[in-house]
Amino acid sequence: MPPLQTDTWSEVLDKIKATVGDQRFSLWFQNIRPLSLQGEVVRLGVPNLFVQDWLETNFKDVLRTSLADTLGNAPNIVFVIDAELFQASRKRELQASAEIVAEASSADRKSASPAPNIRPDFTIKNFVVGSCNKLLYACALEIIENPSCPFYPLFIHGLSGLGKTHLLQAIWHELRARDDGRTAEYLSAETFTNQYIYAIRNNRLDAFRHRFRNAEVLLIDDVHFINNKRGVQEELLHTFEALDSRRRRLVLASDVHPKMLMQIKETLINRFASGMVVGIGQPDFTTRVAILKAKLRQQRRRVPEEVLRYIARGFEGSVRDLTGAVTSVLAYAALTGEKIDIGLARTALSKLGRPPQSPLTAIENVEKVVARHYGLKPSQLRARRQTRATRLPRRICMALARECTSFSCREIAQHFNAANHSTVVFACKRTAEQRRKDPRLNELVAAMAAEIKKA
C-alpha cells in the first residue's frame, strides 16, 4: 500500500490550515501523518486515542474535503495509532512535565518560575475554615509559621474535592512569599513519577534528587497515584529519609488514610502514619454557604442569600460540585439576562445538567441505617474480611450509598476498603438481582432507602 506523496500531503495540510486556522492546525494536525493510500481508503497515523476521537468527531469532514480537493475524489479515512508518533508524544509529555528538573541546581529557588499547576487563588486567605477542616487548617499554619514544626510528616486524607490540593498549594504560596530562606516544592505524585522516569532516562537522577531532597518543605499531592509503582515508592522512601535526617518538612495528601493504601510497601506506609495524620470531612451547611460567599467575593459577584442557601442545601458532596453549581447559575443568568433568584437557579441547574440531589447523604448515614437493621456495627461493614453475616449487608450498603449519595463508585470503594470501583459496581448489580427475586428483601431495602433519604 503506497503512502501519499510528500508534496500531495503538504498540499492537503495547507488546505486544512487555511480552513481551521494556525492555532487549531498546530494543536491537532502537526502530529499526524499519512500511512497509506489504497483505492479510496486513506490511513492516517495518530499518536493516541484521544487525538483520534477528536479528529473523527470534529475534523473528519475538513480532512475529507481537503483530500478530495487534492486527490480529485473524497476518500474514506481510517485512523491508526502509530507507534512512533505515540512514543514521540509520550516523550514530549515527560519532558514537559520534567522541564523544571533542569533548574534543580539553581541557586535561588525563590526567584524561579512558579511550579506547574499552581493556582493563584489557592491561598490561605481564600481557604474557608469550618468544623470539617479546623484541625487541618491549624496544622497548615503551624508548618507555615514554625520552621521547627513538631509533627513530621503531615498526612492529609479525604475524599476528592474537599480542599486538600487547595491547602497544599496555600502552604506553598505562603512559604514562597516569606523572606525566611525556606524553600518549598509542590507537585502531584503523578508529576513526581514522570520526573523520576525522565531523570532516569536522561541521566539526570542527581539533579532530580538534589531538587526534592534539599527543599525545606516538600508537598506531594495525590499520593495514592503511586500504588503498584514499586520503583517510585522506593525513591519516595529514600527522599523521605533524606528529608527526615535533616529535619525538613514533608506534607502529603491522598484520597484515603495511609493504612488504606494497600498497594504501597509497608515501610513507606509506616512512615506516612508516623507523623500527624489528619482527615478532611465534608463541609456542613454553614461552611458550604461560606465557601460560596468566598468564591463570589473573589469574582466580585453578588448572589442573593436565599439562592446561596438553596445551592448549599442541594450540594453536600465535594466543594467542586458546590462551586460548579454557583458558576452554572451565574453563567445562565448572564446568557439569559434574567435576575438571579431561586426560580432561575432551579432552572439553570436543571438545564445545565446540575440538578441539586437533595438529600445528598453522607455514607456514614447509610452505614448506620443498614447496620442497625442487621444488628451490626458500622465498622463491620467496612472490614476487608467479610463473614457470611456481613457479606449481604455490605453489598446493600454499597448499593444504597450509590443510590442515596453523590459519591462515585471509586469514592464508595475507598470508604468500604474495597479493592476498586468494580466491587461497588458488582454490589449494585447483585443487590438489584436479589431484590427482583426476593420481595421481602426488596421491601427491606426500599424501607432503608426511605429512612436514609429522610435523614
VEXDREN-2710 file (C-alpha; in Angstrom, 1 decimal):
% VEXDREN-2710
k/r/px/py/pz
1/MET/0.0/0.0/0.0
2/PRO/1.8/3.1/-1.2
3/PRO/2.0/6.2/1.1
4/LEU/0.7/9.6/0.0
5/GLN/3.4/11.6/-1.8
6/THR/5.1/14.2/0.4
7/ASP/4.0/17.0/-1.9
8/THR/0.5/15.8/-2.0
9/TRP/0.2/15.6/1.8
10/SER/1.8/19.0/2.1
11/GLU/-0.9/20.4/-0.2
12/VAL/-3.6/18.7/1.9
13/LEU/-2.1/20.3/5.1
14/ASP/-2.0/23.7/3.5
15/LYS/-5.8/23.5/2.7
16/ILE/-6.5/22.3/6.3
17/LYS/-4.5/25.1/7.8
18/ALA/-6.4/27.7/5.7
19/THR/-9.7/26.2/6.9
20/VAL/-9.1/25.7/10.6
21/GLY/-6.5/28.4/11.4
22/ASP/-3.0/28.3/12.7
23/GLN/-3.8/27.6/16.4
24/ARG/-6.1/24.6/15.8
25/PHE/-3.8/23.3/13.0
26/SER/-0.8/23.4/15.3
27/LEU/-2.7/21.6/18.1
28/TRP/-4.4/18.8/16.1
29/PHE/-2.7/18.3/12.7
30/GLN/1.0/18.7/13.1
31/ASN/1.3/15.3/14.8
32/ILE/-0.5/13.1/12.3
33/ARG/1.0/11.6/9.2
34/PRO/-0.3/9.7/6.1
35/LEU/0.5/5.9/6.2
36/SER/-1.0/4.6/3.0
37/LEU/-3.4/5.2/0.1
38/GLN/-5.2/2.2/-1.3
39/GLY/-8.1/2.7/-3.7
40/GLU/-10.5/5.1/-1.9
41/VAL/-9.1/4.5/1.6
42/VAL/-6.5/6.8/3.3
43/ARG/-4.9/5.5/6.5
44/LEU/-3.7/8.3/8.8
45/GLY/-1.4/7.7/11.8
46/VAL/-2.2/9.5/15.1
47/PRO/-0.4/9.4/18.4
48/ASN/-3.2/8.3/20.7
49/LEU/-6.9/7.5/21.0
50/PHE/-7.7/11.0/22.3
51/VAL/-6.4/12.7/19.2
52/GLN/-8.2/10.0/17.1
53/ASP/-11.5/10.6/18.7
54/TRP/-11.2/14.4/18.5
55/LEU/-10.3/14.3/14.8
56/GLU/-13.1/11.9/14.0
57/THR/-15.6/14.0/15.9
58/ASN/-14.6/17.5/14.9
59/PHE/-12.3/17.5/11.8
60/LYS/-13.1/14.4/9.7
61/ASP/-15.1/16.5/7.2
62/VAL/-12.3/19.0/6.9
63/LEU/-9.9/16.2/6.2
64/ARG/-12.1/14.6/3.6
65/THR/-12.8/17.9/1.8
66/SER/-9.1/18.8/1.7
67/LEU/-8.1/15.3/0.5
68/ALA/-10.9/15.4/-2.1
69/ASP/-9.7/18.8/-3.4
70/THR/-6.2/17.5/-3.7
71/LEU/-6.8/13.9/-5.0
72/GLY/-9.9/14.5/-7.1
73/ASN/-12.1/12.2/-5.1
74/ALA/-13.4/12.0/-1.5
75/PRO/-11.6/9.0/0.2
76/ASN/-12.7/7.1/3.3
77/ILE/-10.4/8.0/6.2
78/VAL/-9.2/5.4/8.7
79/PHE/-7.2/6.5/11.7
80/VAL/-4.5/4.2/13.1
81/ILE/-2.5/4.6/16.4
82/ASP/1.1/4.9/15.1
83/ALA/3.8/3.5/17.4
84/GLU/6.4/6.1/16.5
85/LEU/4.0/9.0/17.0
86/PHE/2.8/7.6/20.3
87/GLN/6.4/7.3/21.6
88/ALA/7.3/10.8/20.4
89/SER/4.1/12.2/22.1
90/ARG/4.9/10.4/25.3
91/LYS/8.4/11.7/25.3
92/ARG/7.2/15.2/24.9
93/GLU/4.8/14.8/27.8
94/LEU/7.5/13.5/30.1
95/GLN/9.9/16.3/29.0
96/ALA/7.3/19.0/29.5
97/SER/6.4/17.5/32.9
98/ALA/10.1/17.4/33.9
99/GLU/11.4/20.7/32.5
100/ILE/11.9/22.1/35.9
101/VAL/14.3/19.3/36.8
102/ALA/16.9/21.2/34.8
103/GLU/16.6/24.1/37.2
104/ALA/17.4/21.9/40.2
105/SER/20.8/23.4/40.6
106/SER/19.5/27.0/40.5
107/ALA/21.0/28.9/43.5
108/ASP/17.8/30.9/44.0
109/ARG/14.7/28.7/44.0
110/LYS/12.6/31.6/45.3
111/SER/13.1/33.5/42.1
112/ALA/12.3/30.5/39.9
113/SER/9.1/30.4/38.0
114/PRO/6.1/29.0/39.8
115/ALA/5.6/25.3/39.9
116/PRO/3.3/23.9/37.2
117/ASN/-0.4/23.5/38.0
118/ILE/-0.3/26.0/40.9
119/ARG/-3.5/28.0/41.1
120/PRO/-3.0/31.7/42.2
121/ASP/-6.4/31.6/44.1
122/PHE/-5.5/28.6/46.2
123/THR/-4.2/30.7/49.1
124/ILE/-4.6/30.6/52.9
125/LYS/-6.7/33.8/52.7
126/ASN/-9.2/32.0/50.4
127/PHE/-9.4/28.8/52.4
128/VAL/-12.7/28.7/54.2
129/VAL/-12.4/27.2/57.7
130/GLY/-15.2/25.1/59.2
131/SER/-15.7/22.2/61.6
132/CYS/-14.7/19.8/58.9
133/ASN/-11.2/21.2/58.4
134/LYS/-10.4/23.3/61.5
135/LEU/-7.6/20.9/62.8
136/LEU/-6.1/20.6/59.4
137/TYR/-6.0/24.4/58.9
138/ALA/-4.2/24.7/62.3
139/CYS/-1.7/22.1/61.2
140/ALA/-1.0/24.1/58.0
141/LEU/-0.5/27.3/59.9
142/GLU/1.9/25.5/62.2
143/ILE/4.0/24.4/59.2
144/ILE/4.0/27.9/57.7
145/GLU/4.8/29.7/60.9
146/ASN/7.1/27.3/62.7
147/PRO/10.3/26.1/60.9
148/SER/10.8/23.5/63.6
149/CYS/7.2/22.3/63.5
150/PRO/7.0/19.2/65.8
151/PHE/5.0/16.8/63.6
152/TYR/6.6/15.1/60.7
153/PRO/5.2/14.3/58.3
154/LEU/1.7/15.8/57.9
155/PHE/-0.5/13.4/56.0
156/ILE/-3.9/14.8/54.8
157/HIS/-6.6/12.4/53.7
158/GLY/-10.2/12.9/52.5
159/LEU/-12.5/12.3/49.5
160/SER/-11.9/14.1/46.2
161/GLY/-12.9/17.8/46.0
162/LEU/-12.8/18.7/49.7
163/GLY/-9.8/21.1/49.7
164/LYS/-6.7/19.0/50.1
165/THR/-5.0/20.5/47.0
166/HIS/-6.1/24.0/48.0
167/LEU/-4.4/23.7/51.4
168/LEU/-1.2/22.2/50.0
169/GLN/-0.9/25.0/47.4
170/ALA/-1.8/27.5/50.1
171/ILE/1.2/26.4/52.1
172/TRP/3.4/26.7/49.0
173/HIS/2.2/30.2/48.3
174/GLU/2.8/31.3/51.9
175/LEU/6.3/29.9/52.1
176/ARG/7.2/31.3/48.7
177/ALA/6.1/34.8/49.8
178/ARG/8.0/34.8/53.0
179/ASP/11.6/36.0/53.4
180/ASP/12.8/33.4/55.9
181/GLY/15.0/31.5/53.5
182/ARG/12.8/28.4/53.4
183/THR/12.2/26.8/50.0
184/ALA/9.1/24.8/49.1
185/GLU/8.3/22.3/46.4
186/TYR/4.8/21.4/45.4
187/LEU/3.9/18.7/42.9
188/SER/1.5/15.8/42.4
189/ALA/2.6/12.2/42.8
190/GLU/2.0/11.7/39.1
191/THR/4.4/14.6/38.3
192/PHE/6.9/13.1/40.8
193/THR/6.6/9.8/38.9
194/ASN/7.0/11.4/35.5
195/GLN/10.0/13.5/36.5
196/TYR/11.6/10.4/38.1
197/ILE/11.2/8.4/34.9
198/TYR/12.5/11.3/32.9
199/ALA/15.5/11.7/35.2
200/ILE/16.5/8.1/34.8
201/ARG/16.1/8.1/31.1
202/ASN/18.1/11.2/30.6
203/ASN/20.8/10.6/33.3
204/ARG/19.5/13.5/35.5
205/LEU/18.8/11.5/38.6
206/ASP/21.3/13.6/40.7
207/ALA/19.5/16.8/39.7
208/PHE/16.1/15.2/40.5
209/ARG/17.3/14.1/43.9
210/HIS/19.0/17.4/44.6
211/ARG/15.8/19.3/43.9
212/PHE/13.5/17.3/46.2
213/ARG/15.9/16.3/49.0
214/ASN/17.0/19.8/49.5
215/ALA/13.6/21.5/49.9
216/GLU/12.8/22.8/53.3
217/VAL/9.2/21.8/52.7
218/LEU/8.1/19.2/50.2
219/LEU/4.4/19.0/49.3
220/ILE/3.2/15.9/47.4
221/ASP/-0.5/15.6/46.3
222/ASP/-2.5/12.5/45.3
223/VAL/0.0/10.0/46.9
224/HIS/-2.4/7.2/46.1
225/PHE/-1.2/7.5/42.5
226/ILE/2.0/5.6/43.3
227/ASN/0.0/2.4/44.1
228/ASN/1.8/-0.5/42.3
229/LYS/4.7/1.7/41.3
230/ARG/7.5/-0.1/43.3
231/GLY/10.4/1.9/41.9
232/VAL/8.8/5.2/42.6
233/GLN/7.8/4.1/46.1
234/GLU/11.5/3.2/46.7
235/GLU/12.6/6.6/45.5
236/LEU/10.0/8.4/47.7
237/LEU/11.1/6.3/50.7
238/HIS/14.7/7.5/50.2
239/THR/13.5/11.0/49.7
240/PHE/11.5/10.8/52.9
241/GLU/14.6/9.5/54.8
242/ALA/16.8/12.2/53.4
243/LEU/14.4/14.9/54.4
244/ASP/13.9/13.3/57.9
245/SER/17.6/13.2/58.6
246/ARG/17.8/17.0/58.0
247/ARG/14.5/17.7/59.8
248/ARG/12.9/19.0/56.7
249/ARG/9.1/19.0/56.4
250/LEU/7.1/16.7/54.2
251/VAL/3.3/17.2/53.6
252/LEU/1.3/14.6/51.7
253/ALA/-2.3/14.3/50.6
254/SER/-4.3/11.3/49.5
255/ASP/-7.9/10.3/48.9
256/VAL/-7.6/7.7/51.7
257/HIS/-5.9/7.1/55.1
258/PRO/-2.4/5.8/54.7
259/LYS/-3.4/2.5/56.2
260/MET/-5.8/2.0/53.3
261/LEU/-3.1/2.3/50.7
262/MET/-3.0/-1.4/50.1
263/GLN/-0.6/-1.5/47.2
264/ILE/2.2/0.7/48.7
265/LYS/5.0/-1.0/50.6
266/GLU/4.5/-1.3/54.3
267/THR/7.7/0.6/55.2
268/LEU/6.5/3.6/53.3
269/ILE/3.0/3.4/54.8
270/ASN/4.5/3.3/58.3
271/ARG/6.5/6.4/57.5
272/PHE/3.3/8.1/56.3
273/ALA/1.5/7.2/59.5
274/SER/4.3/8.1/61.9
275/GLY/3.5/11.8/62.0
276/MET/0.3/13.8/62.0
277/VAL/-2.5/12.1/60.1
278/VAL/-5.5/14.4/59.6
279/GLY/-8.7/13.8/57.8
280/ILE/-10.7/16.4/56.0
281/GLY/-14.5/15.9/56.1
282/GLN/-17.4/17.2/54.1
283/PRO/-18.4/20.8/54.9
284/ASP/-21.5/21.4/56.9
285/PHE/-24.3/23.7/55.7
286/THR/-22.8/26.8/57.3
287/THR/-19.4/26.1/55.8
288/ARG/-20.9/25.5/52.4
289/VAL/-22.6/28.8/52.4
290/ALA/-19.3/30.5/53.5
291/ILE/-17.5/28.7/50.6
292/LEU/-20.0/30.1/48.1
293/LYS/-19.6/33.6/49.5
294/ALA/-15.8/33.4/49.4
295/LYS/-15.9/32.4/45.8
296/LEU/-18.3/35.2/44.9
297/ARG/-16.0/37.7/46.7
298/GLN/-13.1/36.5/44.6
299/GLN/-15.1/37.1/41.4
300/ARG/-16.7/40.3/42.7
301/ARG/-20.1/39.0/42.0
302/ARG/-23.3/39.1/44.1
303/VAL/-26.0/36.4/44.5
304/PRO/-29.0/36.6/46.9
305/GLU/-28.5/34.9/50.2
306/GLU/-31.6/32.7/49.6
307/VAL/-30.1/31.4/46.4
308/LEU/-26.8/30.5/48.1
309/ARG/-28.7/28.7/50.8
310/TYR/-30.7/26.8/48.1
311/ILE/-27.4/25.7/46.4
312/ALA/-25.8/24.8/49.7
313/ARG/-28.7/22.6/50.7
314/GLY/-28.6/20.8/47.4
315/PHE/-24.9/20.1/47.0
316/GLU/-23.5/18.4/50.1
317/GLY/-20.7/16.4/48.3
318/SER/-17.5/17.9/47.0
319/VAL/-16.6/21.6/47.1
320/ARG/-16.0/21.3/43.3
321/ASP/-19.7/20.4/42.8
322/LEU/-20.7/23.2/45.1
323/THR/-18.7/26.0/43.4
324/GLY/-19.5/24.5/40.0
325/ALA/-23.2/24.9/40.8
326/VAL/-23.0/28.6/41.6
327/THR/-20.8/29.1/38.5
328/SER/-23.6/27.5/36.4
329/VAL/-26.2/29.8/37.9
330/LEU/-24.0/32.9/37.1
331/ALA/-23.4/31.7/33.6
332/TYR/-27.1/31.0/32.9
333/ALA/-28.1/34.4/34.3
334/ALA/-25.5/36.1/32.0
335/LEU/-26.8/34.2/29.0
336/THR/-30.5/34.9/29.6
337/GLY/-30.2/38.4/31.1
338/GLU/-32.6/37.3/33.9
339/LYS/-32.4/38.3/37.5
340/ILE/-30.9/35.7/39.8
341/ASP/-33.4/34.2/42.2
342/ILE/-34.3/30.7/43.3
343/GLY/-36.5/30.1/40.3
344/LEU/-33.6/30.9/37.9
345/ALA/-31.2/28.8/40.0
346/ARG/-33.6/25.8/39.8
347/THR/-34.0/26.2/36.1
348/ALA/-30.3/26.8/35.4
349/LEU/-29.1/23.8/37.4
350/SER/-31.7/21.6/35.7
351/LYS/-31.0/22.8/32.2
352/LEU/-27.2/22.6/32.6
353/GLY/-27.3/19.1/34.0
354/ARG/-26.5/20.0/37.6
355/PRO/-29.8/19.5/39.5
356/PRO/-29.5/19.5/43.3
357/GLN/-29.6/16.0/44.5
358/SER/-31.3/16.5/47.8
359/PRO/-30.7/15.0/50.1
360/LEU/-27.1/14.1/49.4
361/THR/-26.5/11.9/52.4
362/ALA/-23.1/11.0/53.9
363/ILE/-22.1/7.4/53.5
364/GLU/-21.9/7.2/57.3
365/ASN/-25.6/7.7/57.5
366/VAL/-26.2/4.8/55.1
367/GLU/-23.9/2.6/57.2
368/LYS/-25.8/3.4/60.4
369/VAL/-29.2/2.6/58.9
370/VAL/-28.0/-0.7/57.3
371/ALA/-26.0/-1.7/60.4
372/ARG/-29.0/-1.1/62.7
373/HIS/-31.3/-3.2/60.5
374/TYR/-28.9/-6.1/60.5
375/GLY/-27.7/-5.8/64.1
376/LEU/-24.2/-5.0/63.1
377/LYS/-21.6/-2.3/63.8
378/PRO/-20.7/0.1/61.0
379/SER/-17.1/-0.9/61.3
380/GLN/-18.0/-4.4/60.4
381/LEU/-19.3/-3.2/57.1
382/ARG/-16.0/-1.5/56.3
383/ALA/-13.8/-4.5/57.2
384/ARG/-11.9/-6.0/54.3
385/ARG/-12.5/-9.6/55.6
386/GLN/-16.2/-10.4/55.4
387/THR/-18.2/-13.1/57.1
388/ARG/-21.4/-14.8/55.9
389/ALA/-23.3/-12.5/58.3
390/THR/-21.8/-9.3/56.9
391/ARG/-21.5/-10.0/53.1
392/LEU/-25.1/-9.2/52.1
393/PRO/-25.4/-6.1/54.3
394/ARG/-22.1/-4.8/53.0
395/ARG/-23.3/-5.2/49.4
396/ILE/-26.6/-3.5/50.2
397/CYS/-24.7/-0.7/51.9
398/MET/-22.7/0.0/48.8
399/ALA/-25.8/-0.1/46.6
400/LEU/-27.6/2.3/48.8
401/ALA/-24.6/4.6/49.0
402/ARG/-24.6/4.7/45.3
403/GLU/-28.4/5.4/45.2
404/CYS/-28.7/7.8/48.1
405/THR/-25.5/9.9/47.9
406/SER/-23.5/11.9/45.4
407/PHE/-20.4/9.8/45.8
408/SER/-18.8/7.9/42.9
409/CYS/-18.1/4.2/42.8
410/ARG/-14.4/4.9/43.4
411/GLU/-15.1/7.0/46.5
412/ILE/-17.6/4.4/47.9
413/ALA/-15.0/1.7/47.3
414/GLN/-12.4/3.7/49.2
415/HIS/-14.8/4.2/52.1
416/PHE/-15.5/0.5/52.4
417/ASN/-11.9/-0.5/51.9
418/ALA/-12.8/-2.4/48.7
419/ALA/-10.2/-3.3/46.1
420/ASN/-11.5/-0.9/43.5
421/HIS/-14.7/0.6/42.0
422/SER/-15.7/-2.6/40.2
423/THR/-16.5/-4.1/43.7
424/VAL/-19.2/-1.4/44.1
425/VAL/-20.5/-1.9/40.6
426/PHE/-20.8/-5.7/41.3
427/ALA/-22.5/-4.9/44.6
428/CYS/-25.1/-2.7/42.9
429/LYS/-25.8/-5.3/40.2
430/ARG/-26.0/-8.2/42.7
431/THR/-28.3/-6.3/45.0
432/ALA/-30.6/-5.4/42.2
433/GLU/-30.8/-9.0/41.1
434/GLN/-31.6/-10.2/44.6
435/ARG/-34.3/-7.6/45.1
436/ARG/-36.0/-8.7/41.9
437/LYS/-36.0/-12.3/43.1
438/ASP/-36.8/-11.7/46.8
439/PRO/-39.9/-9.4/47.5
440/ARG/-39.1/-9.4/51.2
441/LEU/-35.5/-8.2/50.6
442/ASN/-36.8/-5.6/48.1
443/GLU/-39.2/-4.3/50.7
444/LEU/-36.5/-4.1/53.3
445/VAL/-34.0/-2.3/51.1
446/ALA/-36.7/0.1/50.0
447/ALA/-37.5/0.9/53.6
448/MET/-33.9/1.5/54.4
449/ALA/-33.6/3.8/51.4
450/ALA/-36.6/5.8/52.5
451/GLU/-35.1/6.1/56.0
452/ILE/-31.8/7.3/54.6
453/LYS/-33.4/9.9/52.5
454/LYS/-35.4/11.3/55.4
455/ALA/-32.2/11.8/57.5
END
